[in-house]
Amino acid sequence: MCGIAGIIGFTGGTIDPAALDQMTDALAHRGPDGRGTIIDGPVGFGHRRLSILDLTTAGSQPMQSDDGSVTLTFNGEIYNFVEERERLEAKGYCFHSRSDTEVLLKLYEEYGPDCLSHLRGMFAFAVLDKKRNIVFLARDRFGKKPLYYFHEAGVFAFASETKALRTLPQCPTDVDFEALHHFLTMMYLPSPRTGFTGLHKLPASHSLTINLATGEKTIERYWQLSFETDDRTPLPEWKERITVTLEESVRLRMVADVPVGAFLSGGLDSATIVALMSRMSSHPVKTFTIGSRDTAFNELPQADMVAKAFGTDHHPIVLEPDIVHLLPELVQAYEEPYADPSLIPTYLVARETHKHVTVALNGDGGDENFGGYVRYPIMLFSEKWRRMPGFLHALTRAGTHLQHLIRNDTFSYRCKRFEDTINLPFEKRFLQYLSFFTDSEKRALYARDFGTGFMATDEWYAELTRDARSRAIDPLHRVMSMDIDTYLPDDLMPKVDRGTMAHGLEARSPFLDHTLLELTARLPAAYQVRGRTTKWIMREVVKDWLPAEILEKKKTGFRLPLNRWFRNDLKDFVDNKILEGSDVFWQMFDRSKVEVFLQQYRDSNVDYSDHVWALLWLSEWTRQYT
């Protein structure tokens, strides 16, 4: 796991070593164990190393082929590198290290850009190919490793994080206000947008080729997941296939020359990973859980139950985050408009975990494989509900007027939002079940005339997911495909990568092995979601492995009590941080409207804490980056 950076100049001359050094060193937190740079005419590559495999200098980067025609800078892990090395050795290749980096280098020598089909892992890399006269960049199938770039003023530059690119004077600085408009609904920015015009993210499962002679840029998708249901395979065989593939995925991700542990929440996914790791390890697995003293937001008891069941070396972490001082630190680490509140526990547990291990496995991807998100049964229910008689819809609308009975304005708000969107087209309706600010809510806060020419976010999302929805017929598989193309690479993966790499910790996700997802994409939808039961077949697979309480536990996830904090202890902080926003912030918003929103939030019982968190983030982001 590392940080990579590079510059290509198209105006003549060679690369300035000082500029390349500055870019490379901006990524020191991603690679504290070593650094290297190579300049070859108009191309310069930089690398910061976090040593995981082959801790000797033989694995250092940038790495060159024996004849000097290929240079590689690489961030990530190739989990099948042993098998691929054996195949390459059979073809006559000789190796000078035990690293997966050298295997990737020689795979490129052998297959060129087609090497991507041989890779099982997480990666972002760049290759200078002097024979083809190109620089070739690629990002893994699910976007586990980031890759940013810009092409301005005769310079093409790329890096693992934008802080490296911002060291260059050519880096774009104009704010992409339409992207911020979409951020308020999504809480993240789907690729290729970043918040700045001209500064881009290479989408997951894509490659980018730069012709060094012409400067022409070509972006291509090299892989995509399609849902082609297999109704013929019996259930016992499905369970066996899933077990074997998942076991192999865990085994491959336990290979390292440094200490390996696991994140352990109170949920099904991480418990499954820990169960498999414990089977394969000769010593107790080190596990890490973050919790809160607030019992309504605490998974420590469930995690402790799993830890005892498998005899792990367990490290419970009880923290009460100091949001006042933590917010600027988080915005600095995550760089983009990104306000998924779950980044807070992710960042904090990574900080503590790094004190004990260098690699941590996690349960990310279980929901994408097996249909685990609560929004999936809601979407399936909405497909049936929208065809029900009108008097039943009137009952739902009545829920918005029952506050005096149910004393829950949040429930009322959600009922109204569900019913108001029930007749929307499929993609727009699904967005309502995973988004925050609606289009009308955010436009009610905008400054006069701001955003008048912007596309509505649901229209934008429908266009964004057009290819994803075309690859599945069943409604469940359609929404899973849409999430895999957007939410997974641009929300879930950045949350984990930035949160862990800020502390020099590598995170590995066995559920996000592409061979496993290609397998589970063929599952009948009824094996994934049955009624309100999510991950049905996964529960069948692991029911003899895990404590019954974990199997029966409802999906919650660890959340901080932001709603209570924002209404009470952090009230003044919220008001000061938002209302003292930068000039760029107030180009978007009308101060009086924002003041009214904050007061209405506190006067009601509706939990708008996620909306407030987004405004806090955007206020701090514009202050730091614009």
C-alpha positions as CSV (number, residue, x, y, z in Angstrom):
1,M,0.0,0.0,0.0
2,C,1.5,3.3,-1.1
3,G,1.1,6.7,-2.6
4,I,1.9,7.3,-6.3
5,A,2.4,10.5,-8.3
6,G,3.6,11.5,-11.7
7,I,4.0,14.3,-14.2
8,I,4.1,14.4,-18.0
9,G,5.3,17.5,-19.8
10,F,4.3,18.3,-23.3
11,T,6.0,21.6,-23.7
12,G,9.6,20.3,-24.1
13,G,12.4,19.8,-21.6
14,T,12.5,17.4,-18.7
15,I,10.6,17.3,-15.5
16,D,11.7,19.6,-12.6
17,P,13.0,17.2,-9.9
18,A,11.9,19.6,-7.2
19,A,8.3,19.6,-8.4
20,L,8.2,15.8,-8.5
21,D,9.7,15.6,-5.0
22,Q,7.1,18.0,-3.7
23,M,4.3,15.9,-5.2
24,T,5.7,12.7,-3.8
25,D,6.3,13.9,-0.3
26,A,2.8,15.3,-0.1
27,L,1.8,11.6,0.1
28,A,4.2,10.7,2.9
29,H,1.4,9.5,5.2
30,R,0.4,6.9,2.6
31,G,3.9,5.5,2.5
32,P,6.1,6.3,5.6
33,D,8.6,3.5,4.9
34,G,10.3,4.7,1.8
35,R,10.3,7.0,-1.2
36,G,11.6,7.0,-4.7
37,T,11.4,9.1,-7.9
38,I,12.4,8.5,-11.5
39,I,12.6,11.0,-14.4
40,D,12.9,9.9,-17.9
41,G,12.8,12.8,-20.3
42,P,9.3,14.3,-20.2
43,V,7.9,11.8,-17.7
44,G,8.5,11.7,-13.9
45,F,7.1,9.1,-11.5
46,G,7.1,9.3,-7.7
47,H,6.4,6.8,-5.0
48,R,5.9,6.6,-1.3
49,R,6.1,3.1,0.2
50,L,4.2,1.4,3.0
51,S,6.1,-1.9,3.2
52,I,3.7,-5.0,3.3
53,L,5.5,-7.6,1.2
54,D,9.2,-8.1,0.7
55,L,10.4,-5.5,3.3
56,T,13.8,-5.3,1.6
57,T,14.8,-2.5,-0.8
58,A,14.3,-5.1,-3.7
59,G,10.6,-4.2,-3.6
60,S,11.2,-0.4,-3.8
61,Q,9.5,1.8,-6.5
62,P,9.3,3.2,-9.0
63,M,10.5,-0.1,-10.5
64,Q,12.0,-0.6,-14.0
65,S,12.2,-3.6,-16.3
66,D,15.6,-5.1,-16.9
67,D,15.9,-3.4,-20.3
68,G,14.6,-0.1,-19.0
69,S,11.7,0.1,-21.4
70,V,8.9,-0.2,-18.8
71,T,8.7,1.9,-15.5
72,L,6.0,1.2,-12.9
73,T,4.7,3.1,-9.9
74,F,2.0,1.1,-8.1
75,N,-0.3,1.5,-5.1
76,G,-2.2,-1.6,-3.9
77,E,-1.9,-5.4,-3.5
78,I,-2.1,-8.1,-6.1
79,Y,-3.4,-11.1,-4.2
80,N,-2.8,-13.7,-6.8
81,F,0.8,-12.6,-7.4
82,V,2.3,-16.0,-6.4
83,E,0.3,-17.9,-9.0
84,E,1.0,-15.3,-11.7
85,R,4.7,-15.3,-10.8
86,E,4.8,-19.1,-11.3
87,R,3.2,-18.7,-14.7
88,L,5.7,-16.0,-15.7
89,E,8.7,-18.1,-14.5
90,A,7.4,-20.9,-16.7
91,K,7.6,-18.4,-19.6
92,G,11.3,-17.7,-18.8
93,Y,11.0,-14.5,-16.6
94,C,13.5,-14.0,-13.8
95,F,12.7,-12.2,-10.6
96,H,14.9,-10.1,-8.3
97,S,12.4,-9.7,-5.4
98,R,9.5,-11.4,-3.7
99,S,7.2,-8.5,-4.2
100,D,3.9,-8.3,-6.0
101,T,5.1,-5.1,-7.7
102,E,7.7,-7.0,-9.7
103,V,5.0,-9.5,-10.7
104,L,2.8,-6.7,-12.0
105,L,5.7,-5.1,-13.8
106,K,6.5,-8.4,-15.7
107,L,2.8,-9.0,-16.3
108,Y,2.7,-5.7,-18.1
109,E,5.9,-6.6,-20.1
110,E,4.2,-9.9,-21.2
111,Y,0.6,-8.7,-21.9
112,G,0.7,-4.9,-22.0
113,P,-2.6,-3.2,-21.0
114,D,-4.3,-6.6,-21.2
115,C,-2.5,-7.5,-17.9
116,L,-5.5,-6.1,-16.1
117,S,-7.5,-9.3,-16.8
118,H,-4.8,-11.2,-14.8
119,L,-5.1,-9.1,-11.7
120,R,-7.0,-10.1,-8.6
121,G,-6.6,-7.3,-6.1
122,M,-6.8,-3.6,-5.4
123,F,-4.6,-1.2,-7.3
124,A,-4.0,2.1,-8.9
125,F,-0.8,2.2,-11.1
126,A,0.9,4.0,-13.9
127,V,3.3,2.6,-16.5
128,L,5.7,4.4,-18.7
129,D,5.9,2.1,-21.8
130,K,8.7,3.4,-24.0
131,K,8.1,0.8,-26.8
132,R,4.5,1.9,-27.2
133,N,5.4,5.5,-26.4
134,I,2.5,5.8,-23.9
135,V,1.8,6.2,-20.2
136,F,-0.8,3.7,-19.1
137,L,-2.9,4.2,-15.9
138,A,-5.5,1.9,-14.4
139,R,-7.7,1.6,-11.3
140,D,-9.1,-1.6,-9.8
141,R,-12.6,-2.9,-10.5
142,F,-14.3,-1.4,-7.4
143,G,-12.2,1.7,-6.8
144,K,-10.5,0.5,-3.7
145,K,-7.4,2.6,-4.6
146,P,-7.8,6.2,-5.7
147,L,-6.4,7.9,-8.8
148,Y,-6.8,11.6,-9.5
149,Y,-5.5,13.5,-12.5
150,F,-5.6,16.8,-14.5
151,H,-4.5,17.8,-18.0
152,E,-3.9,21.5,-18.1
153,A,-1.4,24.0,-19.6
154,G,0.8,21.4,-21.3
155,V,1.0,19.2,-18.2
156,F,-0.7,15.9,-17.4
157,A,-0.3,15.0,-13.7
158,F,-1.7,12.2,-11.6
159,A,-1.6,11.2,-7.9
160,S,-3.3,9.1,-5.2
161,E,-4.6,12.2,-3.6
162,T,-5.3,15.7,-4.7
163,K,-3.0,17.2,-2.1
164,A,-0.1,16.0,-4.3
165,L,-1.6,17.6,-7.4
166,R,-2.3,20.9,-5.6
167,T,1.5,21.4,-5.2
168,L,1.7,22.1,-8.9
169,P,0.8,25.6,-10.2
170,Q,-1.1,24.1,-13.1
171,C,-3.6,22.3,-10.9
172,P,-7.2,23.6,-11.5
173,T,-8.7,25.6,-8.7
174,D,-12.1,26.7,-10.1
175,V,-15.0,25.3,-8.0
176,D,-17.4,22.9,-9.7
177,F,-20.6,24.4,-8.2
178,E,-22.8,21.9,-10.0
179,A,-20.9,19.1,-8.4
180,L,-21.5,20.7,-4.9
181,H,-25.2,20.8,-5.8
182,H,-25.2,17.1,-6.4
183,F,-23.1,16.5,-3.3
184,L,-25.8,17.8,-1.0
185,T,-28.1,15.0,-2.2
186,M,-25.5,12.2,-2.5
187,M,-23.1,13.1,0.4
188,Y,-20.3,12.2,-2.0
189,L,-19.3,12.9,-5.6
190,P,-19.4,10.1,-8.1
191,S,-16.5,9.8,-10.5
192,P,-15.1,11.6,-12.4
193,R,-16.1,14.8,-10.4
194,T,-14.1,16.1,-7.5
195,G,-15.4,19.5,-6.6
196,F,-13.1,21.3,-9.0
197,T,-13.5,21.7,-12.8
198,G,-10.6,20.1,-14.7
199,L,-9.6,17.9,-11.7
200,H,-10.9,14.4,-12.2
201,K,-11.1,10.9,-10.6
202,L,-10.4,8.0,-12.9
203,P,-13.5,5.8,-12.5
204,A,-13.2,2.4,-11.0
205,S,-12.6,-0.4,-13.5
206,H,-11.2,2.1,-16.1
207,S,-7.9,2.6,-17.7
208,L,-6.4,5.8,-19.1
209,T,-3.8,6.0,-21.9
210,I,-1.8,9.0,-22.8
211,N,-0.1,9.1,-26.2
212,L,3.3,10.8,-25.5
213,A,3.7,11.9,-29.1
214,T,0.3,13.6,-29.4
215,G,-0.9,14.1,-25.9
216,E,-4.2,12.4,-26.8
217,K,-6.0,10.8,-23.8
218,T,-8.1,7.7,-24.1
219,I,-10.3,6.4,-21.2
220,E,-11.8,2.9,-21.4
221,R,-13.7,0.6,-19.2
222,Y,-12.0,-2.8,-19.0
223,W,-14.5,-4.7,-16.7
224,Q,-18.1,-4.6,-15.5
225,L,-20.3,-6.8,-13.5
226,S,-23.5,-8.2,-15.1
227,F,-26.3,-10.0,-13.2
228,E,-27.1,-13.2,-15.2
229,T,-29.2,-15.3,-12.8
230,D,-28.5,-19.0,-12.6
231,D,-31.8,-20.7,-11.5
232,R,-30.6,-24.3,-12.2
233,T,-27.9,-24.7,-9.5
234,P,-29.4,-26.2,-6.3
235,L,-29.1,-24.4,-3.0
236,P,-26.5,-26.8,-1.4
237,E,-24.2,-26.3,-4.4
238,W,-24.6,-22.5,-4.1
239,K,-23.6,-22.6,-0.5
240,E,-20.5,-24.7,-1.2
241,R,-19.4,-22.4,-4.0
242,I,-19.8,-19.4,-1.9
243,T,-17.9,-21.0,1.1
244,V,-15.0,-22.1,-1.1
245,T,-14.6,-18.7,-2.8
246,L,-14.9,-16.7,0.3
247,E,-12.4,-18.9,2.2
248,E,-9.9,-18.4,-0.7
249,S,-10.5,-14.7,-0.7
250,V,-9.7,-14.5,3.0
251,R,-6.7,-16.7,2.8
252,L,-5.2,-14.6,0.0
253,R,-5.7,-11.4,2.0
254,M,-3.9,-12.8,5.1
255,V,-0.6,-12.9,3.2
256,A,1.8,-10.2,4.5
257,D,5.2,-9.8,6.0
258,V,3.8,-7.5,8.7
259,P,1.2,-8.0,11.5
260,V,-2.4,-8.5,10.2
261,G,-5.6,-7.9,12.2
262,A,-9.3,-7.3,11.5
263,F,-12.0,-4.7,12.1
264,L,-14.8,-6.3,14.1
265,S,-18.2,-4.6,14.4
266,G,-21.2,-6.2,15.9
267,G,-22.4,-7.2,12.4
268,L,-22.7,-10.3,10.3
269,D,-20.0,-9.4,7.7
270,S,-17.0,-8.6,9.9
271,A,-17.9,-11.6,12.2
272,T,-17.8,-13.9,9.1
273,I,-14.4,-12.6,8.2
274,V,-13.0,-13.0,11.7
275,A,-14.5,-16.5,11.9
276,L,-12.6,-17.5,8.7
277,M,-9.4,-15.8,9.7
278,S,-9.5,-17.7,13.1
279,R,-9.7,-21.0,11.2
280,M,-6.7,-20.2,9.1
281,S,-4.5,-18.5,11.7
282,S,-2.1,-20.4,14.1
283,H,-2.4,-17.6,16.7
284,P,-5.3,-15.5,18.0
285,V,-6.4,-12.9,15.5
286,K,-6.1,-9.3,16.6
287,T,-9.5,-7.6,16.4
288,F,-10.5,-4.0,16.8
289,T,-13.9,-2.4,17.6
290,I,-14.9,1.1,18.2
291,G,-17.8,2.0,20.5
292,S,-19.5,4.7,22.4
293,R,-20.7,5.1,25.9
294,D,-24.1,5.9,24.5
295,T,-25.8,2.5,24.6
296,A,-28.1,3.4,21.6
297,F,-25.0,3.7,19.4
298,N,-22.8,0.9,20.8
299,E,-21.7,-2.3,19.1
300,L,-19.1,-3.3,21.7
301,P,-21.2,-6.0,23.4
302,Q,-21.9,-7.8,20.1
303,A,-18.3,-7.5,19.0
304,D,-17.1,-8.8,22.4
305,M,-19.4,-11.8,21.9
306,V,-17.8,-12.7,18.6
307,A,-14.3,-12.1,19.9
308,K,-14.9,-14.6,22.8
309,A,-16.5,-17.1,20.4
310,F,-13.3,-17.2,18.3
311,G,-10.7,-16.5,21.0
312,T,-9.4,-13.3,19.3
313,D,-6.9,-10.9,20.8
314,H,-9.6,-8.2,21.1
315,H,-9.1,-4.5,21.4
316,P,-12.3,-2.6,22.2
317,I,-11.9,1.2,21.7
318,V,-14.2,3.6,23.5
319,L,-14.0,7.1,22.1
320,E,-16.0,10.3,22.4
321,P,-14.9,12.2,19.3
322,D,-14.1,15.9,19.6
323,I,-16.0,17.0,16.5
324,V,-14.9,20.6,17.0
325,H,-11.3,19.7,16.4
326,L,-11.8,16.6,14.4
327,L,-13.8,18.2,11.5
328,P,-10.8,20.2,10.0
329,E,-8.6,17.1,10.3
330,L,-11.2,14.9,8.5
331,V,-11.7,17.4,5.7
332,Q,-7.9,17.6,5.2
333,A,-7.7,13.8,5.1
334,Y,-10.7,13.2,2.8
335,E,-10.1,16.2,0.5
336,E,-13.4,16.1,-1.4
337,P,-16.9,17.1,-0.5
338,Y,-17.6,13.9,1.4
339,A,-20.0,13.8,4.3
340,D,-20.9,10.2,5.0
341,P,-21.1,10.4,8.8
342,S,-19.7,6.8,9.2
343,L,-16.3,8.2,8.1
344,I,-15.9,9.4,11.7
345,P,-15.7,5.9,13.4
346,T,-13.8,4.5,10.4
347,Y,-11.1,7.2,10.8
348,L,-10.9,6.8,14.5
349,V,-10.7,3.0,14.6
350,A,-8.0,3.1,12.0
351,R,-6.0,5.5,14.1
352,E,-6.1,3.2,17.0
353,T,-5.6,0.0,15.0
354,H,-2.4,1.2,13.4
355,K,-0.8,1.1,16.9
356,H,-1.0,-2.7,16.8
357,V,-1.0,-3.9,13.1
358,T,-0.2,-2.7,9.6
359,V,-2.9,-4.6,7.8
360,A,-6.6,-5.0,8.8
361,L,-9.2,-7.1,7.0
362,N,-12.8,-5.8,7.1
363,G,-16.4,-6.8,6.2
364,D,-17.0,-4.3,3.4
365,G,-18.7,-5.7,0.4
366,G,-21.0,-8.2,2.1
367,D,-24.0,-6.0,1.4
368,E,-23.0,-5.7,-2.3
369,N,-22.7,-9.5,-2.7
370,F,-25.8,-10.6,-0.8
371,G,-28.2,-7.7,-0.9
372,G,-27.7,-6.4,2.7
373,Y,-28.8,-2.8,2.6
374,V,-32.1,-1.9,4.2
375,R,-33.0,0.2,1.1
376,Y,-33.2,-2.9,-1.0
377,P,-36.4,-4.4,0.6
378,I,-37.8,-0.9,0.8
379,M,-37.3,-0.5,-3.0
380,L,-38.8,-3.9,-3.6
381,F,-41.8,-3.0,-1.4
382,S,-42.2,0.3,-3.3
383,E,-42.5,-1.6,-6.5
384,K,-45.5,-3.5,-5.1
385,W,-46.9,-0.5,-3.2
386,R,-47.1,1.8,-6.1
387,R,-49.6,-0.7,-7.8
388,M,-51.9,-0.8,-4.7
389,P,-55.3,0.9,-4.6
390,G,-55.4,4.6,-3.8
391,F,-57.1,4.3,-0.4
392,L,-54.0,2.5,0.9
393,H,-51.8,5.3,-0.2
394,A,-54.0,7.7,1.8
395,L,-53.1,5.7,4.9
396,T,-49.5,6.4,4.3
397,R,-50.2,10.1,3.9
398,A,-52.1,10.0,7.1
399,G,-48.9,9.0,8.8
400,T,-47.7,12.5,8.3
401,H,-50.4,13.8,10.5
402,L,-50.0,11.5,13.5
403,Q,-47.2,13.2,15.4
404,H,-49.5,13.7,18.4
405,L,-49.9,9.9,18.6
406,I,-46.5,8.5,17.5
407,R,-44.4,11.4,18.8
408,N,-41.9,10.8,16.0
409,D,-41.6,13.5,13.4
410,T,-38.8,11.7,11.6
411,F,-41.2,8.8,10.9
412,S,-43.7,11.2,9.6
413,Y,-41.1,12.9,7.4
414,R,-40.1,9.6,5.9
415,C,-43.7,8.5,5.3
416,K,-44.3,11.7,3.4
417,R,-41.1,11.4,1.4
418,F,-41.9,7.7,0.6
419,E,-45.4,8.5,-0.6
420,D,-44.4,11.7,-2.5
421,T,-41.9,9.8,-4.6
422,I,-43.8,6.5,-5.1
423,N,-44.7,7.3,-8.7
424,L,-41.2,8.4,-9.8
425,P,-39.3,6.4,-12.4
426,F,-37.3,3.5,-10.9
427,E,-33.9,5.2,-10.7
428,K,-35.2,8.5,-9.3
429,R,-37.2,6.6,-6.7
430,F,-34.2,4.6,-5.6
431,L,-32.2,7.7,-5.1
432,Q,-34.8,8.9,-2.5
433,Y,-34.0,5.9,-0.3
434,L,-30.2,6.5,-0.2
435,S,-30.0,10.3,-0.4
436,F,-30.1,13.2,2.0
437,F,-31.2,16.7,0.8
438,T,-34.0,16.5,-1.7
439,D,-33.8,18.8,-4.7
440,S,-36.5,21.0,-3.2
441,E,-34.8,21.1,0.3
442,K,-31.5,22.3,-1.0
443,R,-33.0,24.8,-3.5
444,A,-34.9,26.3,-0.5
445,L,-31.5,27.2,1.0
446,Y,-29.8,28.5,-2.1
447,A,-28.9,32.1,-2.8
448,R,-31.0,33.8,-5.4
449,D,-30.5,32.5,-8.9
450,F,-27.9,29.9,-7.7
451,G,-28.2,26.6,-9.4
452,T,-30.9,27.7,-11.8
453,G,-29.2,26.0,-14.8
454,F,-28.1,22.8,-12.9
455,M,-29.7,19.5,-13.7
456,A,-31.8,18.0,-11.0
457,T,-29.8,15.5,-9.1
458,D,-32.3,12.7,-9.7
459,E,-32.1,13.3,-13.4
460,W,-28.3,13.3,-13.2
461,Y,-28.3,10.1,-11.2
462,A,-30.6,8.4,-13.6
463,E,-28.2,9.2,-16.4
464,L,-25.2,8.2,-14.3
465,T,-26.6,4.8,-13.7
466,R,-28.0,4.1,-17.1
467,D,-25.4,1.5,-18.0
468,A,-25.6,-0.2,-14.6
469,R,-29.4,-0.7,-14.7
470,S,-29.1,-2.2,-18.2
471,R,-27.1,-5.1,-16.9
472,A,-29.8,-6.5,-14.7
473,I,-33.5,-7.5,-15.2
474,D,-34.7,-8.2,-11.6
475,P,-35.4,-5.0,-9.6
476,L,-33.1,-6.2,-6.8
477,H,-30.2,-6.7,-9.1
478,R,-30.9,-3.4,-10.8
479,V,-30.4,-1.5,-7.6
480,M,-27.5,-3.6,-6.6
481,S,-25.8,-2.9,-9.9
482,M,-26.4,0.8,-9.5
483,D,-24.9,0.8,-6.1
484,I,-21.8,-1.2,-7.3
485,D,-21.2,1.5,-10.0
486,T,-21.7,4.5,-7.8
487,Y,-22.1,4.2,-4.0
488,L,-19.4,1.4,-3.6
489,P,-16.5,3.1,-5.5
490,D,-17.2,6.7,-4.6
491,D,-18.6,6.5,-1.1
492,L,-17.7,3.3,0.7
493,M,-14.2,2.8,-0.8
494,P,-13.0,6.4,-0.2
495,K,-14.2,6.2,3.3
496,V,-12.0,3.2,4.0
497,D,-9.0,4.3,1.9
498,R,-8.7,7.8,3.3
499,G,-9.5,6.8,6.8
500,T,-6.9,4.0,7.0
501,M,-4.2,5.5,4.8
502,A,-4.2,8.8,6.8
503,H,-2.7,6.6,9.5
504,G,-0.5,4.4,7.4
505,L,-2.8,1.4,7.8
506,E,-3.8,-1.0,4.9
507,A,-7.4,-2.2,4.8
508,R,-8.3,-5.4,2.8
509,S,-11.8,-6.4,1.9
510,P,-12.3,-10.2,1.2
511,F,-16.0,-9.7,0.2
512,L,-14.8,-7.4,-2.6
513,D,-12.9,-10.0,-4.5
514,H,-14.2,-9.7,-8.0
515,T,-14.4,-13.5,-8.4
516,L,-16.7,-13.6,-5.5
517,L,-18.9,-10.9,-6.9
518,E,-19.0,-12.5,-10.3
519,L,-20.2,-15.6,-8.5
520,T,-22.9,-14.0,-6.3
521,A,-24.1,-11.8,-9.3
522,R,-25.6,-15.1,-10.6
523,L,-27.6,-15.8,-7.5
524,P,-31.4,-15.8,-7.8
525,A,-32.7,-12.6,-6.2
526,A,-34.8,-14.7,-3.8
527,Y,-31.6,-16.1,-2.3
528,Q,-30.4,-12.6,-1.4
529,V,-33.5,-10.8,-0.1
530,R,-36.6,-12.6,1.1
531,G,-39.3,-10.3,2.4
532,R,-37.6,-8.1,5.0
533,T,-34.7,-10.6,5.5
534,T,-31.6,-9.4,3.8
535,K,-28.5,-11.6,3.0
536,W,-30.7,-14.7,3.2
537,I,-28.2,-17.1,1.6
538,M,-25.3,-15.7,3.5
539,R,-27.1,-16.4,6.7
540,E,-27.6,-20.0,5.5
541,V,-23.9,-20.3,4.7
542,V,-22.6,-19.0,8.1
543,K,-25.3,-20.2,10.5
544,D,-23.1,-22.9,11.9
545,W,-20.1,-20.6,12.2
546,L,-21.5,-17.6,14.2
547,P,-23.4,-17.0,17.5
548,A,-27.2,-17.0,16.9
549,E,-27.4,-13.5,18.3
550,I,-25.3,-12.1,15.5
551,L,-27.4,-13.9,12.8
552,E,-30.6,-12.5,14.3
553,K,-29.3,-9.0,14.9
554,K,-30.8,-6.2,12.8
555,K,-28.4,-4.2,10.6
556,T,-27.6,-1.0,12.3
557,G,-24.0,0.0,11.9
558,F,-22.1,2.2,14.4
559,R,-23.3,5.8,14.4
560,L,-22.4,8.6,16.6
561,P,-25.3,10.5,18.4
562,L,-24.9,13.5,16.1
563,N,-28.6,14.5,16.3
564,R,-28.3,14.9,20.1
565,W,-25.0,16.7,19.9
566,F,-26.1,19.1,17.2
567,R,-29.2,20.1,19.2
568,N,-27.4,20.5,22.6
569,D,-23.6,20.3,23.3
570,L,-22.5,21.3,19.8
571,K,-25.3,23.9,19.0
572,D,-23.0,26.9,19.2
573,F,-20.3,25.1,17.2
574,V,-22.8,24.2,14.4
575,D,-24.1,27.8,14.2
576,N,-20.6,29.4,14.2
577,K,-19.1,27.0,11.8
578,I,-21.9,27.2,9.2
579,L,-22.8,30.8,9.6
580,E,-19.2,32.0,9.4
581,G,-18.7,30.1,6.1
582,S,-16.4,31.3,3.4
583,D,-17.3,33.6,0.5
584,V,-17.6,30.6,-1.7
585,F,-20.0,29.0,0.7
586,W,-22.2,32.0,0.6
587,Q,-22.1,32.1,-3.2
588,M,-24.3,29.0,-2.9
589,F,-26.5,29.7,0.1
590,D,-28.7,32.5,1.5
591,R,-27.7,33.2,5.1
592,S,-31.3,34.0,6.3
593,K,-32.6,30.8,4.8
594,V,-29.9,28.7,6.4
595,E,-30.6,30.4,9.8
596,V,-34.3,29.5,9.4
597,F,-33.4,25.9,8.5
598,L,-31.2,25.5,11.6
599,Q,-33.9,26.9,13.8
600,Q,-36.6,24.7,12.3
601,Y,-34.4,21.7,12.8
602,R,-34.1,22.4,16.5
603,D,-37.8,23.2,16.8
604,S,-38.9,19.9,15.3
605,N,-38.3,16.3,16.2
606,V,-37.1,15.4,12.7
607,D,-33.5,14.1,12.6
608,Y,-31.8,16.3,10.1
609,S,-28.4,15.7,11.6
610,D,-27.1,14.3,8.3
611,H,-28.1,17.5,6.5
612,V,-26.4,19.6,9.2
613,W,-23.3,17.5,8.9
614,A,-23.2,18.1,5.1
615,L,-23.4,21.8,5.7
616,L,-20.7,21.7,8.3
617,W,-18.5,19.7,5.9
618,L,-19.1,22.0,3.0
619,S,-18.4,25.1,5.1
620,E,-15.1,23.6,6.3
621,W,-14.2,22.3,2.8
622,T,-14.7,25.7,1.1
623,R,-12.6,27.3,3.9
624,Q,-9.7,24.9,3.4
625,Y,-9.7,24.4,-0.4
626,T,-11.1,27.5,-2.1
